[in-house]
C-alpha cells in the first residue's frame, strides 16, 4: 500500500512508517498471495550502490519494480486505500 501511495499518489516516502501504523489498524485487509516473480531489482542491488546518488536511484528502481510485480493486486490495494 505504501508503494502505491508513494509511486502513484506522490506521498512522501518518509511518512511510510506513520502510514503503515494507520493502515494496519483497519479491518478490511486480507492476505494477498505474493507474486511468483518479485521483480528484477533486489535489496542486494541496493546494497551494491557505490554512492549516495546510486543508492537513491536503486531504491526508487526497486520500489517501481516491486510495485509492478504486484500488478495483479493493484486494484485491491487501490480499493483499500480509497476506503481509508
BELNORZI-V579532 format. One record per pair of residues at least 24 apart in sequence whose ideal C-beta (glycine too) atoms are under 7 Angstrom apart, sorted by the first residue. I is the first residue (numbers start at 1). J is the second residue. If there is no record, write none. Layout:
BEGIN
<<I,J> <I,J>>
END
This chain:
BEGIN
<<1,77> <1,80> <1,81> <3,63> <3,66> <3,67> <4,67> <4,77> <4,78> <4,81> <5,81> <6,63> <7,63> <7,64> <7,67> <23,84> <26,84> <28,80> <28,83> <29,80> <32,73> <32,76> <35,69> <35,70> <35,72> <37,69> <38,66> <38,69> <39,65> <39,66> <39,68> <39,69> <40,65> <41,65>>
END
